[in-house]
């Protein structure tokens, strides 16, 4: 749990730094890139047959890293939408 909080805090600091330096385009790239990479690595963008095959043979270690990407993307997307 503390890793999620530290990743969220790091992403928030980086996002606020980008916002203060008027680098809104980079903030969009980083947030969208982390979200798309998380979707690709989670297997959300594949068909149901492949997802079922991956779920049966997977050890479960990969899911934690995928959630780190989603948590990293949240502050960038929030600052992009509401900042």
Secondary structure, DSSP 8 states (H G I E B T S, - for coil): -HHHHHHHHHHHHHHHHHHHTT-HHHHHHHHHHHHHHHHHHHTTTS-HHHHHHHHHH--S-HHHHHHHHHHHHHHHHHHHHH-
